[in-house]
Amino acid sequence: MITLYGIKTCDTCRKARKALDAQDAPYRYHDLREQGLDKTLLEHFIDRIGVTTLLNTRSTTWRGLTPSEQQAAKDDADSARSLMLANPTLLKRPLLDTGDQVIVGFKRDEYTDLTH
């Protein structure tokens, strides 16, 4: 089963959901803000795409961190992990887990033919 991870107030996540709905792709939606993020899921994402790709340094949450927290997250993967666990909105989104791959962000062509 495909799982889409995001935040329901995120416009890009809404676009991703509409694209999946338009092709009748069966998927489960996981709201990172409401349903949270556990260590196992975070490690799954990191194993697939890496800390650097996963960490959203353009988010409002990132801008709310202290400069020392930001620098620690950039320099040290363990610091980044801790911050992402405490603040799931630091993950780039949407994250589409197809079982075979994790797609970061939304590009319509990457979302086509997911039902096949």
Phi and psi restraints in degrees (range 20) as a CNS / XPLOR table:
assign (resid 1 and name C) (resid 2 and name N)
       (resid 2 and name CA) (resid 2 and name C) 1.0 -73.1 20.0 2
assign (resid 2 and name N) (resid 2 and name CA)
       (resid 2 and name C) (resid 3 and name N) 1.0 139.3 20.0 2
assign (resid 2 and name C) (resid 3 and name N)
       (resid 3 and name CA) (resid 3 and name C) 1.0 -125.2 20.0 2
assign (resid 3 and name N) (resid 3 and name CA)
       (resid 3 and name C) (resid 4 and name N) 1.0 130.9 20.0 2
assign (resid 3 and name C) (resid 4 and name N)
       (resid 4 and name CA) (resid 4 and name C) 1.0 -106.6 20.0 2
assign (resid 4 and name N) (resid 4 and name CA)
       (resid 4 and name C) (resid 5 and name N) 1.0 122.0 20.0 2
assign (resid 4 and name C) (resid 5 and name N)
       (resid 5 and name CA) (resid 5 and name C) 1.0 -104.5 20.0 2
assign (resid 5 and name N) (resid 5 and name CA)
       (resid 5 and name C) (resid 6 and name N) 1.0 131.7 20.0 2
assign (resid 5 and name C) (resid 6 and name N)
       (resid 6 and name CA) (resid 6 and name C) 1.0 -170.6 20.0 2
assign (resid 6 and name N) (resid 6 and name CA)
       (resid 6 and name C) (resid 7 and name N) 1.0 -159.4 20.0 2
assign (resid 6 and name C) (resid 7 and name N)
       (resid 7 and name CA) (resid 7 and name C) 1.0 -133.4 20.0 2
assign (resid 7 and name N) (resid 7 and name CA)
       (resid 7 and name C) (resid 8 and name N) 1.0 129.9 20.0 2
assign (resid 7 and name C) (resid 8 and name N)
       (resid 8 and name CA) (resid 8 and name C) 1.0 -65.4 20.0 2
assign (resid 8 and name N) (resid 8 and name CA)
       (resid 8 and name C) (resid 9 and name N) 1.0 -18.2 20.0 2
assign (resid 8 and name C) (resid 9 and name N)
       (resid 9 and name CA) (resid 9 and name C) 1.0 -88.5 20.0 2
assign (resid 9 and name N) (resid 9 and name CA)
       (resid 9 and name C) (resid 10 and name N) 1.0 -1.8 20.0 2
assign (resid 9 and name C) (resid 10 and name N)
       (resid 10 and name CA) (resid 10 and name C) 1.0 -83.7 20.0 2
assign (resid 10 and name N) (resid 10 and name CA)
       (resid 10 and name C) (resid 11 and name N) 1.0 123.5 20.0 2
assign (resid 10 and name C) (resid 11 and name N)
       (resid 11 and name CA) (resid 11 and name C) 1.0 -61.8 20.0 2
assign (resid 11 and name N) (resid 11 and name CA)
       (resid 11 and name C) (resid 12 and name N) 1.0 -38.7 20.0 2
assign (resid 11 and name C) (resid 12 and name N)
       (resid 12 and name CA) (resid 12 and name C) 1.0 -67.4 20.0 2
assign (resid 12 and name N) (resid 12 and name CA)
       (resid 12 and name C) (resid 13 and name N) 1.0 -37.2 20.0 2
assign (resid 12 and name C) (resid 13 and name N)
       (resid 13 and name CA) (resid 13 and name C) 1.0 -65.3 20.0 2
assign (resid 13 and name N) (resid 13 and name CA)
       (resid 13 and name C) (resid 14 and name N) 1.0 -37.4 20.0 2
assign (resid 13 and name C) (resid 14 and name N)
       (resid 14 and name CA) (resid 14 and name C) 1.0 -63.1 20.0 2
assign (resid 14 and name N) (resid 14 and name CA)
       (resid 14 and name C) (resid 15 and name N) 1.0 -41.3 20.0 2
assign (resid 14 and name C) (resid 15 and name N)
       (resid 15 and name CA) (resid 15 and name C) 1.0 -62.2 20.0 2
assign (resid 15 and name N) (resid 15 and name CA)
       (resid 15 and name C) (resid 16 and name N) 1.0 -41.8 20.0 2
assign (resid 15 and name C) (resid 16 and name N)
       (resid 16 and name CA) (resid 16 and name C) 1.0 -63.1 20.0 2
assign (resid 16 and name N) (resid 16 and name CA)
       (resid 16 and name C) (resid 17 and name N) 1.0 -43.0 20.0 2
assign (resid 16 and name C) (resid 17 and name N)
       (resid 17 and name CA) (resid 17 and name C) 1.0 -63.1 20.0 2
assign (resid 17 and name N) (resid 17 and name CA)
       (resid 17 and name C) (resid 18 and name N) 1.0 -41.9 20.0 2
assign (resid 17 and name C) (resid 18 and name N)
       (resid 18 and name CA) (resid 18 and name C) 1.0 -63.2 20.0 2
assign (resid 18 and name N) (resid 18 and name CA)
       (resid 18 and name C) (resid 19 and name N) 1.0 -39.2 20.0 2
assign (resid 18 and name C) (resid 19 and name N)
       (resid 19 and name CA) (resid 19 and name C) 1.0 -64.8 20.0 2
assign (resid 19 and name N) (resid 19 and name CA)
       (resid 19 and name C) (resid 20 and name N) 1.0 -41.0 20.0 2
assign (resid 19 and name C) (resid 20 and name N)
       (resid 20 and name CA) (resid 20 and name C) 1.0 -67.2 20.0 2
assign (resid 20 and name N) (resid 20 and name CA)
       (resid 20 and name C) (resid 21 and name N) 1.0 -42.5 20.0 2
assign (resid 20 and name C) (resid 21 and name N)
       (resid 21 and name CA) (resid 21 and name C) 1.0 -63.6 20.0 2
assign (resid 21 and name N) (resid 21 and name CA)
       (resid 21 and name C) (resid 22 and name N) 1.0 -37.9 20.0 2
assign (resid 21 and name C) (resid 22 and name N)
       (resid 22 and name CA) (resid 22 and name C) 1.0 -63.5 20.0 2
assign (resid 22 and name N) (resid 22 and name CA)
       (resid 22 and name C) (resid 23 and name N) 1.0 -28.6 20.0 2
assign (resid 22 and name C) (resid 23 and name N)
       (resid 23 and name CA) (resid 23 and name C) 1.0 -104.0 20.0 2
assign (resid 23 and name N) (resid 23 and name CA)
       (resid 23 and name C) (resid 24 and name N) 1.0 14.1 20.0 2
assign (resid 23 and name C) (resid 24 and name N)
       (resid 24 and name CA) (resid 24 and name C) 1.0 52.9 20.0 2
assign (resid 24 and name N) (resid 24 and name CA)
       (resid 24 and name C) (resid 25 and name N) 1.0 35.1 20.0 2
assign (resid 24 and name C) (resid 25 and name N)
       (resid 25 and name CA) (resid 25 and name C) 1.0 -75.1 20.0 2
assign (resid 25 and name N) (resid 25 and name CA)
       (resid 25 and name C) (resid 26 and name N) 1.0 127.4 20.0 2
assign (resid 25 and name C) (resid 26 and name N)
       (resid 26 and name CA) (resid 26 and name C) 1.0 -72.7 20.0 2
assign (resid 26 and name N) (resid 26 and name CA)
       (resid 26 and name C) (resid 27 and name N) 1.0 128.2 20.0 2
assign (resid 26 and name C) (resid 27 and name N)
       (resid 27 and name CA) (resid 27 and name C) 1.0 -153.7 20.0 2
assign (resid 27 and name N) (resid 27 and name CA)
       (resid 27 and name C) (resid 28 and name N) 1.0 161.6 20.0 2
assign (resid 27 and name C) (resid 28 and name N)
       (resid 28 and name CA) (resid 28 and name C) 1.0 -112.1 20.0 2
assign (resid 28 and name N) (resid 28 and name CA)
       (resid 28 and name C) (resid 29 and name N) 1.0 141.3 20.0 2
assign (resid 28 and name C) (resid 29 and name N)
       (resid 29 and name CA) (resid 29 and name C) 1.0 -106.5 20.0 2
assign (resid 29 and name N) (resid 29 and name CA)
       (resid 29 and name C) (resid 30 and name N) 1.0 131.6 20.0 2
assign (resid 29 and name C) (resid 30 and name N)
       (resid 30 and name CA) (resid 30 and name C) 1.0 -120.8 20.0 2
assign (resid 30 and name N) (resid 30 and name CA)
       (resid 30 and name C) (resid 31 and name N) 1.0 112.1 20.0 2
assign (resid 30 and name C) (resid 31 and name N)
       (resid 31 and name CA) (resid 31 and name C) 1.0 -83.1 20.0 2
assign (resid 31 and name N) (resid 31 and name CA)
       (resid 31 and name C) (resid 32 and name N) 1.0 114.3 20.0 2
assign (resid 31 and name C) (resid 32 and name N)
       (resid 32 and name CA) (resid 32 and name C) 1.0 -65.0 20.0 2
assign (resid 32 and name N) (resid 32 and name CA)
       (resid 32 and name C) (resid 33 and name N) 1.0 -31.1 20.0 2
assign (resid 32 and name C) (resid 33 and name N)
       (resid 33 and name CA) (resid 33 and name C) 1.0 -74.2 20.0 2
assign (resid 33 and name N) (resid 33 and name CA)
       (resid 33 and name C) (resid 34 and name N) 1.0 -42.7 20.0 2
assign (resid 33 and name C) (resid 34 and name N)
       (resid 34 and name CA) (resid 34 and name C) 1.0 -84.9 20.0 2
assign (resid 34 and name N) (resid 34 and name CA)
       (resid 34 and name C) (resid 35 and name N) 1.0 -42.3 20.0 2
assign (resid 34 and name C) (resid 35 and name N)
       (resid 35 and name CA) (resid 35 and name C) 1.0 -95.1 20.0 2
assign (resid 35 and name N) (resid 35 and name CA)
       (resid 35 and name C) (resid 36 and name N) 1.0 -11.0 20.0 2
assign (resid 35 and name C) (resid 36 and name N)
       (resid 36 and name CA) (resid 36 and name C) 1.0 79.0 20.0 2
assign (resid 36 and name N) (resid 36 and name CA)
       (resid 36 and name C) (resid 37 and name N) 1.0 -172.4 20.0 2
assign (resid 36 and name C) (resid 37 and name N)
       (resid 37 and name CA) (resid 37 and name C) 1.0 -142.9 20.0 2
assign (resid 37 and name N) (resid 37 and name CA)
       (resid 37 and name C) (resid 38 and name N) 1.0 125.9 20.0 2
assign (resid 37 and name C) (resid 38 and name N)
       (resid 38 and name CA) (resid 38 and name C) 1.0 -106.3 20.0 2
assign (resid 38 and name N) (resid 38 and name CA)
       (resid 38 and name C) (resid 39 and name N) 1.0 169.4 20.0 2
assign (resid 38 and name C) (resid 39 and name N)
       (resid 39 and name CA) (resid 39 and name C) 1.0 -60.7 20.0 2
assign (resid 39 and name N) (resid 39 and name CA)
       (resid 39 and name C) (resid 40 and name N) 1.0 -39.6 20.0 2
assign (resid 39 and name C) (resid 40 and name N)
       (resid 40 and name CA) (resid 40 and name C) 1.0 -62.1 20.0 2
assign (resid 40 and name N) (resid 40 and name CA)
       (resid 40 and name C) (resid 41 and name N) 1.0 -45.6 20.0 2
assign (resid 40 and name C) (resid 41 and name N)
       (resid 41 and name CA) (resid 41 and name C) 1.0 -65.6 20.0 2
assign (resid 41 and name N) (resid 41 and name CA)
       (resid 41 and name C) (resid 42 and name N) 1.0 -43.4 20.0 2
assign (resid 41 and name C) (resid 42 and name N)
       (resid 42 and name CA) (resid 42 and name C) 1.0 -59.3 20.0 2
assign (resid 42 and name N) (resid 42 and name CA)
       (resid 42 and name C) (resid 43 and name N) 1.0 -45.3 20.0 2
assign (resid 42 and name C) (resid 43 and name N)
       (resid 43 and name CA) (resid 43 and name C) 1.0 -64.5 20.0 2
assign (resid 43 and name N) (resid 43 and name CA)
       (resid 43 and name C) (resid 44 and name N) 1.0 -35.1 20.0 2
assign (resid 43 and name C) (resid 44 and name N)
       (resid 44 and name CA) (resid 44 and name C) 1.0 -59.3 20.0 2
assign (resid 44 and name N) (resid 44 and name CA)
       (resid 44 and name C) (resid 45 and name N) 1.0 -47.5 20.0 2
assign (resid 44 and name C) (resid 45 and name N)
       (resid 45 and name CA) (resid 45 and name C) 1.0 -62.9 20.0 2
assign (resid 45 and name N) (resid 45 and name CA)
       (resid 45 and name C) (resid 46 and name N) 1.0 -45.1 20.0 2
assign (resid 45 and name C) (resid 46 and name N)
       (resid 46 and name CA) (resid 46 and name C) 1.0 -63.0 20.0 2
assign (resid 46 and name N) (resid 46 and name CA)
       (resid 46 and name C) (resid 47 and name N) 1.0 -41.2 20.0 2
assign (resid 46 and name C) (resid 47 and name N)
       (resid 47 and name CA) (resid 47 and name C) 1.0 -61.2 20.0 2
assign (resid 47 and name N) (resid 47 and name CA)
       (resid 47 and name C) (resid 48 and name N) 1.0 -36.2 20.0 2
assign (resid 47 and name C) (resid 48 and name N)
       (resid 48 and name CA) (resid 48 and name C) 1.0 -81.3 20.0 2
assign (resid 48 and name N) (resid 48 and name CA)
       (resid 48 and name C) (resid 49 and name N) 1.0 -40.1 20.0 2
assign (resid 48 and name C) (resid 49 and name N)
       (resid 49 and name CA) (resid 49 and name C) 1.0 -126.9 20.0 2
assign (resid 49 and name N) (resid 49 and name CA)
       (resid 49 and name C) (resid 50 and name N) 1.0 -11.3 20.0 2
assign (resid 49 and name C) (resid 50 and name N)
       (resid 50 and name CA) (resid 50 and name C) 1.0 89.1 20.0 2
assign (resid 50 and name N) (resid 50 and name CA)
       (resid 50 and name C) (resid 51 and name N) 1.0 154.2 20.0 2
assign (resid 50 and name C) (resid 51 and name N)
       (resid 51 and name CA) (resid 51 and name C) 1.0 -63.9 20.0 2
assign (resid 51 and name N) (resid 51 and name CA)
       (resid 51 and name C) (resid 52 and name N) 1.0 -45.2 20.0 2
assign (resid 51 and name C) (resid 52 and name N)
       (resid 52 and name CA) (resid 52 and name C) 1.0 -61.0 20.0 2
assign (resid 52 and name N) (resid 52 and name CA)
       (resid 52 and name C) (resid 53 and name N) 1.0 -42.4 20.0 2
assign (resid 52 and name C) (resid 53 and name N)
       (resid 53 and name CA) (resid 53 and name C) 1.0 -69.4 20.0 2
assign (resid 53 and name N) (resid 53 and name CA)
       (resid 53 and name C) (resid 54 and name N) 1.0 -35.7 20.0 2
assign (resid 53 and name C) (resid 54 and name N)
       (resid 54 and name CA) (resid 54 and name C) 1.0 -75.3 20.0 2
assign (resid 54 and name N) (resid 54 and name CA)
       (resid 54 and name C) (resid 55 and name N) 1.0 -34.0 20.0 2
assign (resid 54 and name C) (resid 55 and name N)
       (resid 55 and name CA) (resid 55 and name C) 1.0 -74.5 20.0 2
assign (resid 55 and name N) (resid 55 and name CA)
       (resid 55 and name C) (resid 56 and name N) 1.0 122.0 20.0 2
assign (resid 55 and name C) (resid 56 and name N)
       (resid 56 and name CA) (resid 56 and name C) 1.0 -92.8 20.0 2
assign (resid 56 and name N) (resid 56 and name CA)
       (resid 56 and name C) (resid 57 and name N) 1.0 97.5 20.0 2
assign (resid 56 and name C) (resid 57 and name N)
       (resid 57 and name CA) (resid 57 and name C) 1.0 -86.7 20.0 2
assign (resid 57 and name N) (resid 57 and name CA)
       (resid 57 and name C) (resid 58 and name N) 1.0 7.1 20.0 2
assign (resid 57 and name C) (resid 58 and name N)
       (resid 58 and name CA) (resid 58 and name C) 1.0 -108.5 20.0 2
assign (resid 58 and name N) (resid 58 and name CA)
       (resid 58 and name C) (resid 59 and name N) 1.0 1.8 20.0 2
assign (resid 58 and name C) (resid 59 and name N)
       (resid 59 and name CA) (resid 59 and name C) 1.0 -80.0 20.0 2
assign (resid 59 and name N) (resid 59 and name CA)
       (resid 59 and name C) (resid 60 and name N) 1.0 160.6 20.0 2
assign (resid 59 and name C) (resid 60 and name N)
       (resid 60 and name CA) (resid 60 and name C) 1.0 -61.4 20.0 2
assign (resid 60 and name N) (resid 60 and name CA)
       (resid 60 and name C) (resid 61 and name N) 1.0 -38.4 20.0 2
assign (resid 60 and name C) (resid 61 and name N)
       (resid 61 and name CA) (resid 61 and name C) 1.0 -61.7 20.0 2
assign (resid 61 and name N) (resid 61 and name CA)
       (resid 61 and name C) (resid 62 and name N) 1.0 -43.0 20.0 2
assign (resid 61 and name C) (resid 62 and name N)
       (resid 62 and name CA) (resid 62 and name C) 1.0 -60.2 20.0 2
assign (resid 62 and name N) (resid 62 and name CA)
       (resid 62 and name C) (resid 63 and name N) 1.0 -44.4 20.0 2
assign (resid 62 and name C) (resid 63 and name N)
       (resid 63 and name CA) (resid 63 and name C) 1.0 -65.2 20.0 2
assign (resid 63 and name N) (resid 63 and name CA)
       (resid 63 and name C) (resid 64 and name N) 1.0 -22.2 20.0 2
assign (resid 63 and name C) (resid 64 and name N)
       (resid 64 and name CA) (resid 64 and name C) 1.0 -82.9 20.0 2
assign (resid 64 and name N) (resid 64 and name CA)
       (resid 64 and name C) (resid 65 and name N) 1.0 -10.3 20.0 2
assign (resid 64 and name C) (resid 65 and name N)
       (resid 65 and name CA) (resid 65 and name C) 1.0 -76.1 20.0 2
assign (resid 65 and name N) (resid 65 and name CA)
       (resid 65 and name C) (resid 66 and name N) 1.0 156.4 20.0 2
assign (resid 65 and name C) (resid 66 and name N)
       (resid 66 and name CA) (resid 66 and name C) 1.0 -71.9 20.0 2
assign (resid 66 and name N) (resid 66 and name CA)
       (resid 66 and name C) (resid 67 and name N) 1.0 156.1 20.0 2
assign (resid 66 and name C) (resid 67 and name N)
       (resid 67 and name CA) (resid 67 and name C) 1.0 -56.3 20.0 2
assign (resid 67 and name N) (resid 67 and name CA)
       (resid 67 and name C) (resid 68 and name N) 1.0 -35.2 20.0 2
assign (resid 67 and name C) (resid 68 and name N)
       (resid 68 and name CA) (resid 68 and name C) 1.0 -70.3 20.0 2
assign (resid 68 and name N) (resid 68 and name CA)
       (resid 68 and name C) (resid 69 and name N) 1.0 -35.8 20.0 2
assign (resid 68 and name C) (resid 69 and name N)
       (resid 69 and name CA) (resid 69 and name C) 1.0 -66.5 20.0 2
assign (resid 69 and name N) (resid 69 and name CA)
       (resid 69 and name C) (resid 70 and name N) 1.0 -42.4 20.0 2
assign (resid 69 and name C) (resid 70 and name N)
       (resid 70 and name CA) (resid 70 and name C) 1.0 -61.0 20.0 2
assign (resid 70 and name N) (resid 70 and name CA)
       (resid 70 and name C) (resid 71 and name N) 1.0 -45.8 20.0 2
assign (resid 70 and name C) (resid 71 and name N)
       (resid 71 and name CA) (resid 71 and name C) 1.0 -65.0 20.0 2
assign (resid 71 and name N) (resid 71 and name CA)
       (resid 71 and name C) (resid 72 and name N) 1.0 -41.0 20.0 2
assign (resid 71 and name C) (resid 72 and name N)
       (resid 72 and name CA) (resid 72 and name C) 1.0 -61.4 20.0 2
assign (resid 72 and name N) (resid 72 and name CA)
       (resid 72 and name C) (resid 73 and name N) 1.0 -41.6 20.0 2
assign (resid 72 and name C) (resid 73 and name N)
       (resid 73 and name CA) (resid 73 and name C) 1.0 -65.4 20.0 2
assign (resid 73 and name N) (resid 73 and name CA)
       (resid 73 and name C) (resid 74 and name N) 1.0 -35.7 20.0 2
assign (resid 73 and name C) (resid 74 and name N)
       (resid 74 and name CA) (resid 74 and name C) 1.0 -72.0 20.0 2
assign (resid 74 and name N) (resid 74 and name CA)
       (resid 74 and name C) (resid 75 and name N) 1.0 -35.2 20.0 2
assign (resid 74 and name C) (resid 75 and name N)
       (resid 75 and name CA) (resid 75 and name C) 1.0 -88.4 20.0 2
assign (resid 75 and name N) (resid 75 and name CA)
       (resid 75 and name C) (resid 76 and name N) 1.0 -25.7 20.0 2
assign (resid 75 and name C) (resid 76 and name N)
       (resid 76 and name CA) (resid 76 and name C) 1.0 -135.9 20.0 2
assign (resid 76 and name N) (resid 76 and name CA)
       (resid 76 and name C) (resid 77 and name N) 1.0 119.4 20.0 2
assign (resid 76 and name C) (resid 77 and name N)
       (resid 77 and name CA) (resid 77 and name C) 1.0 -61.4 20.0 2
assign (resid 77 and name N) (resid 77 and name CA)
       (resid 77 and name C) (resid 78 and name N) 1.0 -35.5 20.0 2
assign (resid 77 and name C) (resid 78 and name N)
       (resid 78 and name CA) (resid 78 and name C) 1.0 -66.4 20.0 2
assign (resid 78 and name N) (resid 78 and name CA)
       (resid 78 and name C) (resid 79 and name N) 1.0 -38.2 20.0 2
assign (resid 78 and name C) (resid 79 and name N)
       (resid 79 and name CA) (resid 79 and name C) 1.0 -64.4 20.0 2
assign (resid 79 and name N) (resid 79 and name CA)
       (resid 79 and name C) (resid 80 and name N) 1.0 -41.8 20.0 2
assign (resid 79 and name C) (resid 80 and name N)
       (resid 80 and name CA) (resid 80 and name C) 1.0 -61.9 20.0 2
assign (resid 80 and name N) (resid 80 and name CA)
       (resid 80 and name C) (resid 81 and name N) 1.0 -43.7 20.0 2
assign (resid 80 and name C) (resid 81 and name N)
       (resid 81 and name CA) (resid 81 and name C) 1.0 -58.1 20.0 2
assign (resid 81 and name N) (resid 81 and name CA)
       (resid 81 and name C) (resid 82 and name N) 1.0 -48.4 20.0 2
assign (resid 81 and name C) (resid 82 and name N)
       (resid 82 and name CA) (resid 82 and name C) 1.0 -60.2 20.0 2
assign (resid 82 and name N) (resid 82 and name CA)
       (resid 82 and name C) (resid 83 and name N) 1.0 -43.6 20.0 2
assign (resid 82 and name C) (resid 83 and name N)
       (resid 83 and name CA) (resid 83 and name C) 1.0 -65.5 20.0 2
assign (resid 83 and name N) (resid 83 and name CA)
       (resid 83 and name C) (resid 84 and name N) 1.0 -40.4 20.0 2
assign (resid 83 and name C) (resid 84 and name N)
       (resid 84 and name CA) (resid 84 and name C) 1.0 -67.8 20.0 2
assign (resid 84 and name N) (resid 84 and name CA)
       (resid 84 and name C) (resid 85 and name N) 1.0 -37.2 20.0 2
assign (resid 84 and name C) (resid 85 and name N)
       (resid 85 and name CA) (resid 85 and name C) 1.0 -65.0 20.0 2
assign (resid 85 and name N) (resid 85 and name CA)
       (resid 85 and name C) (resid 86 and name N) 1.0 -39.5 20.0 2
assign (resid 85 and name C) (resid 86 and name N)
       (resid 86 and name CA) (resid 86 and name C) 1.0 -75.9 20.0 2
assign (resid 86 and name N) (resid 86 and name CA)
       (resid 86 and name C) (resid 87 and name N) 1.0 -26.4 20.0 2
assign (resid 86 and name C) (resid 87 and name N)
       (resid 87 and name CA) (resid 87 and name C) 1.0 -135.8 20.0 2
assign (resid 87 and name N) (resid 87 and name CA)
       (resid 87 and name C) (resid 88 and name N) 1.0 81.0 20.0 2
assign (resid 87 and name C) (resid 88 and name N)
       (resid 88 and name CA) (resid 88 and name C) 1.0 -58.3 20.0 2
assign (resid 88 and name N) (resid 88 and name CA)
       (resid 88 and name C) (resid 89 and name N) 1.0 -17.4 20.0 2
assign (resid 88 and name C) (resid 89 and name N)
       (resid 89 and name CA) (resid 89 and name C) 1.0 -74.8 20.0 2
assign (resid 89 and name N) (resid 89 and name CA)
       (resid 89 and name C) (resid 90 and name N) 1.0 -1.4 20.0 2
assign (resid 89 and name C) (resid 90 and name N)
       (resid 90 and name CA) (resid 90 and name C) 1.0 -81.5 20.0 2
assign (resid 90 and name N) (resid 90 and name CA)
       (resid 90 and name C) (resid 91 and name N) 1.0 -5.0 20.0 2
assign (resid 90 and name C) (resid 91 and name N)
       (resid 91 and name CA) (resid 91 and name C) 1.0 -83.2 20.0 2
assign (resid 91 and name N) (resid 91 and name CA)
       (resid 91 and name C) (resid 92 and name N) 1.0 138.7 20.0 2
assign (resid 91 and name C) (resid 92 and name N)
       (resid 92 and name CA) (resid 92 and name C) 1.0 -63.6 20.0 2
assign (resid 92 and name N) (resid 92 and name CA)
       (resid 92 and name C) (resid 93 and name N) 1.0 148.9 20.0 2
assign (resid 92 and name C) (resid 93 and name N)
       (resid 93 and name CA) (resid 93 and name C) 1.0 -151.0 20.0 2
assign (resid 93 and name N) (resid 93 and name CA)
       (resid 93 and name C) (resid 94 and name N) 1.0 159.4 20.0 2
assign (resid 93 and name C) (resid 94 and name N)
       (resid 94 and name CA) (resid 94 and name C) 1.0 -72.4 20.0 2
assign (resid 94 and name N) (resid 94 and name CA)
       (resid 94 and name C) (resid 95 and name N) 1.0 161.4 20.0 2
assign (resid 94 and name C) (resid 95 and name N)
       (resid 95 and name CA) (resid 95 and name C) 1.0 -117.8 20.0 2
assign (resid 95 and name N) (resid 95 and name CA)
       (resid 95 and name C) (resid 96 and name N) 1.0 119.7 20.0 2
assign (resid 95 and name C) (resid 96 and name N)
       (resid 96 and name CA) (resid 96 and name C) 1.0 -108.2 20.0 2
assign (resid 96 and name N) (resid 96 and name CA)
       (resid 96 and name C) (resid 97 and name N) 1.0 113.7 20.0 2
assign (resid 96 and name C) (resid 97 and name N)
       (resid 97 and name CA) (resid 97 and name C) 1.0 -101.7 20.0 2
assign (resid 97 and name N) (resid 97 and name CA)
       (resid 97 and name C) (resid 98 and name N) 1.0 109.8 20.0 2
assign (resid 97 and name C) (resid 98 and name N)
       (resid 98 and name CA) (resid 98 and name C) 1.0 -90.0 20.0 2
assign (resid 98 and name N) (resid 98 and name CA)
       (resid 98 and name C) (resid 99 and name N) 1.0 -6.4 20.0 2
assign (resid 98 and name C) (resid 99 and name N)
       (resid 99 and name CA) (resid 99 and name C) 1.0 99.1 20.0 2
assign (resid 99 and name N) (resid 99 and name CA)
       (resid 99 and name C) (resid 100 and name N) 1.0 -36.1 20.0 2
assign (resid 99 and name C) (resid 100 and name N)
       (resid 100 and name CA) (resid 100 and name C) 1.0 -97.3 20.0 2
assign (resid 100 and name N) (resid 100 and name CA)
       (resid 100 and name C) (resid 101 and name N) 1.0 -28.9 20.0 2
assign (resid 100 and name C) (resid 101 and name N)
       (resid 101 and name CA) (resid 101 and name C) 1.0 -152.0 20.0 2
assign (resid 101 and name N) (resid 101 and name CA)
       (resid 101 and name C) (resid 102 and name N) 1.0 163.9 20.0 2
assign (resid 101 and name C) (resid 102 and name N)
       (resid 102 and name CA) (resid 102 and name C) 1.0 -117.0 20.0 2
assign (resid 102 and name N) (resid 102 and name CA)
       (resid 102 and name C) (resid 103 and name N) 1.0 121.9 20.0 2
assign (resid 102 and name C) (resid 103 and name N)
       (resid 103 and name CA) (resid 103 and name C) 1.0 -101.4 20.0 2
assign (resid 103 and name N) (resid 103 and name CA)
       (resid 103 and name C) (resid 104 and name N) 1.0 127.0 20.0 2
assign (resid 103 and name C) (resid 104 and name N)
       (resid 104 and name CA) (resid 104 and name C) 1.0 -100.0 20.0 2
assign (resid 104 and name N) (resid 104 and name CA)
       (resid 104 and name C) (resid 105 and name N) 1.0 130.9 20.0 2
assign (resid 104 and name C) (resid 105 and name N)
       (resid 105 and name CA) (resid 105 and name C) 1.0 81.2 20.0 2
assign (resid 105 and name N) (resid 105 and name CA)
       (resid 105 and name C) (resid 106 and name N) 1.0 -174.7 20.0 2
assign (resid 105 and name C) (resid 106 and name N)
       (resid 106 and name CA) (resid 106 and name C) 1.0 -127.6 20.0 2
assign (resid 106 and name N) (resid 106 and name CA)
       (resid 106 and name C) (resid 107 and name N) 1.0 117.2 20.0 2
assign (resid 106 and name C) (resid 107 and name N)
       (resid 107 and name CA) (resid 107 and name C) 1.0 -129.4 20.0 2
assign (resid 107 and name N) (resid 107 and name CA)
       (resid 107 and name C) (resid 108 and name N) 1.0 119.3 20.0 2
assign (resid 107 and name C) (resid 108 and name N)
       (resid 108 and name CA) (resid 108 and name C) 1.0 -49.7 20.0 2
assign (resid 108 and name N) (resid 108 and name CA)
       (resid 108 and name C) (resid 109 and name N) 1.0 -42.0 20.0 2
assign (resid 108 and name C) (resid 109 and name N)
       (resid 109 and name CA) (resid 109 and name C) 1.0 -65.0 20.0 2
assign (resid 109 and name N) (resid 109 and name CA)
       (resid 109 and name C) (resid 110 and name N) 1.0 -27.3 20.0 2
assign (resid 109 and name C) (resid 110 and name N)
       (resid 110 and name CA) (resid 110 and name C) 1.0 -75.0 20.0 2
assign (resid 110 and name N) (resid 110 and name CA)
       (resid 110 and name C) (resid 111 and name N) 1.0 -16.5 20.0 2
assign (resid 110 and name C) (resid 111 and name N)
       (resid 111 and name CA) (resid 111 and name C) 1.0 -98.4 20.0 2
assign (resid 111 and name N) (resid 111 and name CA)
       (resid 111 and name C) (resid 112 and name N) 1.0 -1.4 20.0 2
assign (resid 111 and name C) (resid 112 and name N)
       (resid 112 and name CA) (resid 112 and name C) 1.0 -81.0 20.0 2
assign (resid 112 and name N) (resid 112 and name CA)
       (resid 112 and name C) (resid 113 and name N) 1.0 150.2 20.0 2
assign (resid 112 and name C) (resid 113 and name N)
       (resid 113 and name CA) (resid 113 and name C) 1.0 58.2 20.0 2
assign (resid 113 and name N) (resid 113 and name CA)
       (resid 113 and name C) (resid 114 and name N) 1.0 34.9 20.0 2
assign (resid 113 and name C) (resid 114 and name N)
       (resid 114 and name CA) (resid 114 and name C) 1.0 -77.5 20.0 2
assign (resid 114 and name N) (resid 114 and name CA)
       (resid 114 and name C) (resid 115 and name N) 1.0 -12.9 20.0 2
assign (resid 114 and name C) (resid 115 and name N)
       (resid 115 and name CA) (resid 115 and name C) 1.0 -86.6 20.0 2
assign (resid 115 and name N) (resid 115 and name CA)
       (resid 115 and name C) (resid 116 and name N) 1.0 -6.0 20.0 2
